[in-house]
Amino acid sequence: MLKHLPQEIIKYLVEELPPFTGVLMVKCDNEGRIIDYYGPGQEYFGQKPVIGEAIHESSPALFSMIPPLVSPMILKNIKSLTSVYADIHIVEALNDDYWVFFVDQSNEVEKIRDILQKINESKFKAESRQNIEQNNSVYDVFGFLQLKVVASHSAIINSAVPDWFKRLNTSFDSGDELLYTEIFPYLEVFEYEADEFWEKGATGKIKSGIWTENAMDGSEIVLKAEAVLFDGQKYILVSEADDAVDDAHTALQMARDQKLAYEKLEKAERKLKTLLDYKDKFVSIVSHDLRSPVAAVLGIAELLLNDETEMSKLSDFNQDMLSSIKEEMLRLLDYNDKLYHWSNLELGNFEIIKTKVGLKKIIETAQRTAQKKMDAKKISFSDNLENDIEVELDLTLFLQVINNLMANAIKFTPENGRININVEKTDNNKLLLSVTDSGVGMQEDIAKNIFKGFARNSTIGTSGEKGTGLGLGIVKKIIDAHGFKIHVESEPGKGSAFIISI
C-alpha cells in the first residue's frame, strides 16, 4: 500500500504527522467504506479492518464525517473501541479518495485523565453538597440554569435565573415551568440521549456538545448542557461554554446530532409500523365479524319482503321502510366486503395464483353480476370480444377488479347510458382492456388521485348511489400485485375510460 500512496498523502505524512510506528492508515471511498489499510488495525478497532465496511462501524466517532467539512480535519483524543485514545486525521486525496490516520495518544491521555477525573468528581460533589445545604439545589446556581424535568420537553426552573438567560428571554423566572425545547431547540436532540441515560437509573451525569443561541441584543451566546440524575430526579443544567466553537467541534456535533436524529426516527418508525399493523388487523377482524349480523338482518328483510301475506298486513309506509332496510343492509354488506378486502390487501394477506383464464368468461361473469343494476338505470352494455383471449391471472382477484370497475361505471352513468368493455392488442404484444362509460366524467385533479386508496368523501352517483371510497383503491392493489398497470382517461360530461395494460 505504501508504494502506491498519492503524492499529497505522502507530503501530509511527512510534514504533518509526527514519526510514530503505531500509526494506522485507512483508505476510504467518498461514502466512508474501507478500500484498504496499512498498520495495526486491531490496536484501534479490536479486529482487522473489514474491506467494504463503513469505517464508522469500527470507529463510531467517524459517523457522517466522510466526506469531511474541511480537509484536513483533525479530531483530537478520540477514544476507540479498544479504549485507545487517538488523534484522527481525515485527509482528502486528489483522486477523491479519503485517508484516515489514527495516531495513538493514549500515553499522553493517561497521564492527565486520572487528575481530571479527580478534579471533576471532587468539584461536583463539593458544589452539590454546598448547594443542597444552602438552597436545596443540585448544582452551582451561579451561571447555571437548572431545569427540573417534569415531563417530556417540560421542566421547572429550579435555580436563580443567570444573566445570560435573561439576555435570551426575560419572560421566565425561578419556579416557572417552561417547554425547554422551544427555547433551546438543540435540547430536543440531547433529550433523546438523556432519556436513555436516565432510564438506566444510575446517579451521575452526561454532557451535551456545544451550541449557540442568538440573544435579544443580536449577540451570540455559546452554551452547553448536562443531564443529571440526582436522588431519582432528572435535571438538565444549561450554562455558558468556556470553549469556542471550532470547525472540528461543529462537525463532530453535527455528526452526533444526525446519528441521534436517525435513531429517534427509527424508533418512531417502528412505533408507527406497529400502530399501522394493529389498525389493519383491527379493521380486518371487525369487518369479518360484522358480516354475519349484517347478513342476518338482510336475510330477515328479504324473507319479509317475499312473504305476500305478511306484506299485506303492513302499511305502504312500513313496506317502504322495510325496503329501505334491505337497501341499506345491502350497501353496508358491500361496504363491509370492500373494507375486508382492502384491509387484507393492505396487510398483504393474499396470494396471487395465476392460471390461464379466458377474458370473455370474466367479462360475461361481471356482466351477469351487474345486469340487475344496469337494467334499473336502463344502461346498455357491449364488448368487442368475438373470440376469447386467454391470459395468465388470478381469476378471483381479477374478476373483483372488473366487478369494481363495472360498479363504478354504473354509479356515474345516467339512465339510458352505455358501458363498453373492449380488449385490444398493441404493437408490442400487450393487451389493453378498457371499461368505458358515457357517464359524468371527472376533473383532471380528481383523475390523478383516484387510485390512492381510501377516499374520505365518496362522490354520490347519478341516481343518488352512495359509495365506499374503497373500490378503486382495491383495484389498484390487485393490478399492482399482478404486475399490470392501470390509468384513467376522462373529461367532465364525456364519460371515463379505465384502461388496464396486461
SETOR-417876 format. One line per 4 residues: their letters; for each residue x, y, z of C-alpha. Coordinates in pm, whole numbers, plus 50000, padded with zeros to 5 digits. Layout:
<rs>
a> X Y Z | ...
</rs>
This chain:
<rs>
mlkh> 50000 50000 50000 | 50282 50242 50088 | 50428 50213 49735 | 50106 50344 49584
lpqe> 50036 50642 49812 | 49937 50961 49629 | 50197 51238 49648 | 49969 51466 49850
iiky> 49921 51193 50113 | 50296 51125 50137 | 50350 51501 50180 | 50093 51511 50461
lvee> 50252 51210 50634 | 50600 51362 50621 | 50511 51722 50709 | 50212 51695 50944
lppf> 50231 51366 51135 | 50498 51302 51396 | 50724 50998 51343 | 50527 50718 51503
tgvl> 50535 50349 51418 | 50187 50285 51559 | 50001 50496 51302 | 49707 50324 51125
mvkc> 49627 50441 50772 | 49285 50363 50627 | 49185 50445 50270 | 48809 50509 50219
dneg> 48579 50597 49932 | 48353 50904 49938 | 48087 50715 50134 | 48328 50614 50409
riid> 48368 50249 50303 | 48711 50098 50368 | 48911 50032 50049 | 49247 49939 50201
yygp> 49457 49990 50515 | 49809 49971 50649 | 49911 49946 51015 | 49791 49794 51345
gqey> 49415 49787 51284 | 49348 49563 51584 | 49503 49821 51818 | 49231 50072 51732
fgqk> 48939 49861 51602 | 48974 49542 51808 | 48998 49346 51483 | 49144 49383 51137
pvig> 48961 49649 50931 | 48699 49490 50704 | 48729 49590 50338 | 48398 49728 50211
eaih> 48261 49803 50560 | 48180 50158 50668 | 48463 50293 50881 | 48225 50423 51148
essp> 48133 50062 51228 | 48484 50029 51376 | 48526 50393 51483 | 48183 50542 51579
alfs> 48328 50894 51609 | 48357 50897 51227 | 47982 50861 51169 | 47889 51103 50884
mipp> 48242 51250 50891 | 48337 51134 50539 | 48347 51342 50331 | 48478 51595 50589
lvsp> 48364 51956 50604 | 48727 52067 50574 | 49044 51888 50466 | 49245 51804 50661
milk> 49011 51758 50958 | 49172 51664 51289 | 48973 51507 51573 | 49163 51524 51899
niks> 49188 51248 52162 | 48907 51024 52034 | 48852 50706 52233 | 48847 50393 52014
ltsv> 48655 50069 52065 | 48967 49927 52231 | 48986 50228 52473 | 49294 50360 52293
yadi> 49291 50739 52259 | 49398 50868 51920 | 49419 51184 51716 | 49228 51113 51394
hive> 49332 51297 51076 | 49095 51290 50774 | 49266 51397 50451 | 49120 51417 50100
alnd> 49340 51297 49813 | 49324 51448 49464 | 49151 51138 49322 | 48850 51174 49557
dywv> 48976 50910 49800 | 48984 50988 50170 | 49265 50884 50402 | 49212 50844 50774
ffvd> 49517 50837 51003 | 49489 50711 51362 | 49777 50837 51580 | 49796 50685 51930
qsne> 49770 50946 52205 | 49693 50707 52494 | 50017 50767 52678 | 49959 51141 52695
veki> 49593 51098 52786 | 49661 50850 53065 | 49891 51099 53237 | 49621 51359 53286
rdil> 49297 51155 53279 | 49313 51048 53644 | 49390 51403 53754 | 49100 51545 53553
qkin> 48867 51277 53686 | 48954 51356 54045 | 48913 51729 53990 | 48574 51688 53821
eskf> 48438 51442 54079 | 48552 51643 54380 | 48422 51967 54227 | 48081 51815 54151
kaes> 48049 51660 54498 | 48161 51976 54676 | 47931 52204 54481 | 47639 51962 54510
rqni> 47683 51928 54886 | 47724 52304 54937 | 47416 52393 54733 | 47198 52122 54883
eqnn> 47275 52265 55227 | 47214 52623 55121 | 46920 52615 54880 | 46829 52252 54810
svyd> 46989 52281 54467 | 47176 52010 54279 | 47442 52226 54121 | 47612 52562 54136
vfgf> 47338 52810 54053 | 47583 53084 53951 | 47592 53069 53573 | 47375 52757 53553
lqlk> 47012 52745 53451 | 46891 52444 53644 | 46585 52276 53489 | 46398 52016 53692
vvas> 46238 51786 53433 | 45869 51715 53499 | 45765 51574 53158 | 45890 51531 52804
hsai> 46019 51874 52683 | 45885 52034 53005 | 46075 52150 53315 | 46060 52387 53612
insa> 46335 52646 53662 | 46492 52524 53987 | 46756 52792 54032 | 46816 53161 54012
vpdw> 46798 53284 53652 | 47153 53354 53525 | 47236 53675 53340 | 47298 53503 53007
fkrl> 46944 53355 53015 | 46797 53698 53081 | 46969 53812 52764 | 46790 53532 52575
ntsf> 46448 53563 52738 | 46318 53788 53014 | 45971 53637 53048 | 46071 53345 53275
dsgd> 46180 53347 53636 | 46275 53099 53906 | 45994 52849 53972 | 45832 52894 53629
elly> 45751 52591 53415 | 45864 52608 53054 | 45900 52400 52737 | 46276 52400 52724
teif> 46296 52253 52371 | 46119 52565 52239 | 46379 52793 52400 | 46673 52561 52324
pyle> 46577 52357 52011 | 46912 52177 52031 | 46799 52009 52355 | 46532 51811 52169
vfey> 46814 51600 52025 | 47010 51591 52353 | 46694 51491 52544 | 46677 51170 52343
eade> 47027 51076 52462 | 46945 51195 52815 | 46634 50975 52831 | 46845 50666 52764
fwek> 47087 50776 53039 | 46807 50844 53289 | 46640 50509 53217 | 46950 50331 53348
gatg> 46874 50479 53692 | 47239 50534 53787 | 47326 50859 53965 | 47558 51067 53751
kiks> 47557 51297 53451 | 47624 51315 53078 | 47732 51617 52877 | 47597 51760 52558
giwt> 47800 51925 52290 | 47833 52299 52243 | 47575 52504 52055 | 47490 52871 52003
enam> 47182 53087 52062 | 47116 53443 51950 | 47048 53691 52233 | 46785 53962 52207
dgse> 47058 54222 52153 | 47186 54029 51849 | 47493 53884 52018 | 47571 53512 52012
ivlk> 47584 53301 52328 | 47773 52971 52329 | 47604 52713 52554 | 47647 52360 52684
aeav> 47424 52130 52887 | 47443 51837 53126 | 47176 51576 53203 | 47188 51484 53572
lfdg> 47016 51218 53780 | 47021 51309 54150 | 46811 51142 54422 | 46596 50990 54149
qkyi> 46510 51332 53998 | 46600 51433 53643 | 46773 51764 53580 | 46910 51948 53279
lvse> 47177 52208 53359 | 47246 52472 53094 | 47541 52709 53115 | 47767 52924 52905
adda> 48054 52734 52745 | 48410 52841 52801 | 48526 52687 52473 | 48497 52849 52136
vdda> 48315 52660 51865 | 48574 52548 51611 | 48517 52365 51282 | 48617 52026 51418
htal> 48384 52053 51716 | 48099 52174 51498 | 48149 51881 51260 | 48158 51632 51548
qmar> 47842 51779 51695 | 47664 51771 51360 | 47754 51404 51319 | 47639 51325 51673
dqkl> 47311 51513 51629 | 47249 51340 51297 | 47304 50997 51449 | 47068 51074 51737
ayek> 46808 51210 51495 | 46829 50893 51284 | 46787 50677 51594 | 46488 50885 51701
leka> 46332 50850 51356 | 46392 50474 51356 | 46222 50438 51694 | 45926 50649 51574
erkl> 45909 50446 51251 | 45898 50117 51444 | 45621 50252 51667 | 45426 50380 51366
ktll> 45457 50044 51187 | 45326 49866 51497 | 45028 50102 51515 | 44954 50063 51143
dykd> 44972 49683 51170 | 44735 49695 51465 | 44498 49924 51275 | 44493 49699 50968
kfvs> 44442 49384 51174 | 44167 49555 51371 | 43985 49660 51053 | 44021 49311 50907
ivsh> 43885 49140 51221 | 43597 49385 51269 | 43487 49375 50905 | 43500 48994 50908
dlrs> 43294 48965 51228 | 43038 49224 51115 | 42944 49024 50807 | 42735 48765 50993
pvaa> 42497 49003 51179 | 42458 49224 50870 | 42378 48921 50655 | 42130 48801 50917
vlgi> 41936 49132 50914 | 41943 49134 50533 | 41807 48778 50525 | 41518 48866 50755
aell> 41432 49175 50547 | 41430 48970 50225 | 41220 48698 50387 | 40956 48951 50494
lnde> 40956 49130 50158 | 40897 48800 49976 | 40612 48699 50211 | 40298 48837 50043
tems> 40077 48751 50341 | 40292 48942 50589 | 40347 49230 50350 | 39972 49274 50302
klsd> 39940 49342 50676 | 40183 49635 50654 | 40102 49991 50551 | 40271 50140 50244
fnqd> 40496 50343 50475 | 40612 50033 50664 | 40669 49844 50337 | 40889 50133 50216
mlss> 41077 50131 50544 | 41139 49757 50511 | 41266 49807 50156 | 41494 50082 50284
ikee> 41628 49845 50549 | 41710 49592 50279 | 41884 49853 50060 | 42088 49991 50349
mlrl> 42187 49640 50460 | 42296 49559 50104 | 42503 49877 50099 | 42651 49800 50441
ldyn> 42733 49447 50332 | 42900 49580 50017 | 43096 49833 50222 | 43194 49565 50473
dkly> 43315 49329 50198 | 43520 49606 50038 | 43663 49707 50375 | 43758 49346 50445
hwsn> 43929 49307 50105 | 44101 49643 50135 | 44242 49567 50482 | 44369 49227 50371
lelg> 44531 49381 50064 | 44696 49642 50289 | 44822 49367 50520 | 44944 49157 50227
nfei> 44715 48870 50334 | 44662 48740 49982 | 44848 48536 49726 | 44837 48573 49350
iktk> 44763 48230 49198 | 44780 48269 48821 | 44609 48031 48580 | 44519 48063 48212
vglk> 44174 48220 48202 | 43962 48344 47912 | 43885 48716 47930 | 43543 48656 47773
kiie> 43446 48435 48068 | 43546 48709 48316 | 43357 48978 48125 | 43042 48764 48097
taqr> 43051 48685 48469 | 43093 49055 48556 | 42807 49144 48321 | 42572 48894 48489
taqk> 42664 49033 48831 | 42595 49393 48721 | 42293 49324 48496 | 42026 49398 48757
kmda> 42175 49740 48836 | 42219 49820 48466 | 41856 49726 48400 | 41743 49956 48682
kkis> 41908 50251 48506 | 41839 50125 48152 | 42208 50116 48070 | 42316 49921 47762
fsdn> 42627 49700 47768 | 42857 49570 47493 | 43200 49417 47445 | 43415 49354 47136
lend> 43533 49002 47220 | 43415 48776 46937 | 43699 48531 47001 | 43818 48451 47351
ieve> 44169 48556 47462 | 44346 48360 47734 | 44557 48544 47991 | 44754 48425 48295
ldlt> 44600 48589 48601 | 44427 48522 48932 | 44064 48462 48834 | 43907 48556 49169
lflq> 44104 48875 49221 | 44089 48995 48860 | 43714 48933 48849 | 43691 49159 49153
vinn> 43873 49428 48953 | 43624 49409 48664 | 43328 49397 48906 | 43452 49710 49084
lman> 43512 49896 48757 | 43167 49796 48630 | 43003 49909 48956 | 43189 50239 48932
aikf> 43077 50289 48570 | 42712 50214 48658 | 42726 50454 48952 | 42835 50751 48739
tpen> 42637 50675 48422 | 42288 50831 48397 | 41978 50649 48273 | 41985 50529 47911
grin> 42365 50547 47910 | 42607 50280 47789 | 42905 50081 47916 | 43159 49906 47691
inve> 43441 49664 47765 | 43695 49643 47485 | 44016 49440 47450 | 44287 49539 47203
ktdn> 44631 49406 47119 | 44915 49657 47094 | 45218 49652 46864 | 45443 49537 47150
nkll> 45223 49230 47211 | 45040 49369 47514 | 44667 49372 47582 | 44468 49683 47668
lsvt> 44140 49611 47847 | 43923 49922 47883 | 43599 49974 48077 | 43435 50280 47918
dsgv> 43115 50460 48020 | 42910 50753 47892 | 42883 50900 48241 | 42955 51232 48403
gmqe> 43335 51208 48377 | 43570 51386 48616 | 43809 51677 48652 | 44183 51623 48585
diak> 44286 51672 48951 | 44038 51404 49063 | 44157 51162 48793 | 44521 51200 48909
nifk> 44441 51091 49266 | 44161 50843 49205 | 44366 50529 49280 | 44513 50650 49609
gfar> 44326 50411 49836 | 44057 50523 50078 | 43857 50827 49966 | 43722 51004 50273
nsti> 43436 51170 50083 | 43300 50939 49816 | 43107 51107 49532 | 42732 51041 49504
gtsg> 42623 50859 49188 | 42382 50985 48921 | 42086 50818 49095 | 42199 50902 49447
ekgt> 42411 50588 49488 | 42642 50603 49788 | 42994 50466 49753 | 43251 50328 49996
glgl> 43556 50513 49872 | 43745 50182 49866 | 43665 50024 49529 | 43934 50183 49312
givk> 44195 50152 49588 | 44131 49776 49585 | 44154 49773 49204 | 44497 49941 49214
kiid> 44631 49698 49477 | 44524 49393 49274 | 44653 49536 48945 | 44992 49615 49105
ahgf> 45012 49266 49256 | 44968 49117 48907 | 45239 49340 48762 | 44983 49508 48535
kihv> 44920 49882 48501 | 44603 50091 48509 | 44520 50451 48426 | 44208 50657 48364
esep> 44113 50890 48078 | 43823 51120 48149 | 43663 51456 48073 | 43375 51622 48255
gkgs> 43048 51539 48075 | 43217 51295 47833 | 43248 50981 48043 | 43551 50786 48167
afii> 43768 50501 48044 | 43966 50284 48288 | 44241 50114 48089 | 44436 49810 48213
si> 44763 49721 48043 | 44819 49343 48064
</rs>
